[in-house]
Amino acid sequence: MTAPLEEHFFRREYGRLVAMLSRRVGVHHLETIEDAVQRALLAALESWPTGQVPTNPSAWLYRVAHNNLLDELRRRARTNELAAAHELGQSDAESSPDPFLAGDVRDDLLRMLFSCCDDAIPVDSQLVLALKTLCGFDVREIAERLFTTEANVYKRLTRAYGRLRDVGFELRDLEPTELRQRLPSVRAILYVLFTEGYLSSHADGAIRSELCDEARRLSELLAEHPLSAEPETFALLALMYLHTARQSARQNATGGLVLLEEQDRSLWDQEAIHLGLTWLARSAEGDVFSRYHAEAGIAAEHCRAPSFAETRWERIVACYELLEQLAPSAIHALNRAVAVAESQGAAAGLAVLEGLEPPPPRLAESYLWSAVFADLHGRCGNPELAARYRDAALSSAPSDAVKVALRRRFQALP
Amino acid sequence: MPKYLCLQRSLPMAKSGGEKPSPAEMQAMYEKFNAWREKFQKNLPDLGGRLGDGRLALPAPAPDGPFIEVKELVGGYMIVSAASLDEAIQIASECPGLMRPGSGVEVIEILIPPA
């Protein structure tokens, strides 16, 4: 009987194979590599179920994909693409020893991640490229997860492929200094990947957690590699653990949103909290305090608090102040106002908001902005203002789940 | 129990669309196939396989006939044991590898001479 394959086997193998082969023949052949990998996976799908799954499925796939790739590159060399012939002659593709012995597959994955984070590739293209090559999602799946169209994903990808083709051979071995230079972009892309999943309003919970899992998996690689194991990376990983720990409590059985003060804290994942706090402790060395530190610090305070009322709001306020200095943003100020309202009263929270520069229209028109005003005005005894903001919040709520949660919250107001 | 030869046939009019399955879809197909195989374990004495190139051998030189095209249309074979043709068709139809866009299955009883 065929043994069941590990979860996400095909997607994981796709990422591993693309990374390993890119290392061997150069990332400028990326599209050809992806094609060879796709065909190897199809071959497995056709032959494994009726016969035997090989003892080492990964090695089997590597062999098939590697042969597919060399065949294609040789074919091109024959059809007088001299450049291809030249490269093939230079590359170690033919003589390379068993890649599973020669180097850690994880090294190859990281290298691929760094290749995606080329400054010359726009950030939104970097994200899509990483999802495609490292996570093994196809264009349709990426579009679904990022709430955009397939045409848009395709456009972003094309830009990235174009850049990688131009860079050509030099990228094959990024120097350690280059890798260090790219490290902030790599963390930024993993952060975006995580946030896309965490804030996603996708109806399917599995799809929502998938992006978070992928981001955490890649961040873990980063945190374990000597080149990128540094406090900022640890803080990034800590914040991912501390956020996902509370994820299952954020939604009820019917997919409705559960507000922080209503959440059943016994549903929080204690193991994830423990891991998050461990990484956070490791991040507290050196002299860099990054936005990841601030955000992980905030998440840690929530995770540590036995109840909403017993939260150490003054510490959360302090973290938001630091976060605003590191990454100025009206949304951080809004969050600080909420924390101030909890620690010093609604009037103090309102004072914070009234002291702010006008926020960008996107935020000013969002339900979040209006909802906080409605809440604080309600608690300060300004019923007319509260009602006006309440209506604005409800009419700009992006989903029914948000609307329901808002109504419940507003009903609790005095 | 009678045995049936199942031939996977590509349907020329419905090209599979050119859409390549994503790795996640491949995983789903793999798991579906395994579930099917488990469900009909006792009906599947020979899972067969895909068919490659072949040639028709004839006692006399082959006329350019309809024979050539046959091989292009048959992608694979499998033996199913079932109580009836209908049951065999049912089993084959539930196989995710056989019944999909651009593919169908032909089920033929293998006659066994009476003992």
Boltz contact constraints between the chains, C-beta under 6 A:
constraints:
  - contact:
      token1: [A, 2]
      token2: [B, 34]
      max_distance: 6.0
  - contact:
      token1: [A, 10]
      token2: [B, 23]
      max_distance: 6.0
  - contact:
      token1: [A, 10]
      token2: [B, 26]
      max_distance: 6.0
  - contact:
      token1: [A, 10]
      token2: [B, 27]
      max_distance: 6.0
  - contact:
      token1: [A, 11]
      token2: [B, 23]
      max_distance: 6.0
  - contact:
      token1: [A, 11]
      token2: [B, 24]
      max_distance: 6.0
  - contact:
      token1: [A, 14]
      token2: [B, 23]
      max_distance: 6.0
  - contact:
      token1: [A, 41]
      token2: [B, 26]
      max_distance: 6.0
  - contact:
      token1: [A, 45]
      token2: [B, 26]
      max_distance: 6.0
  - contact:
      token1: [A, 45]
      token2: [B, 30]
      max_distance: 6.0
  - contact:
      token1: [A, 49]
      token2: [B, 33]
      max_distance: 6.0
  - contact:
      token1: [A, 50]
      token2: [B, 47]
      max_distance: 6.0
  - contact:
      token1: [A, 50]
      token2: [B, 49]
      max_distance: 6.0
  - contact:
      token1: [A, 136]
      token2: [B, 23]
      max_distance: 6.0
  - contact:
      token1: [A, 138]
      token2: [B, 22]
      max_distance: 6.0
  - contact:
      token1: [A, 141]
      token2: [B, 22]
      max_distance: 6.0
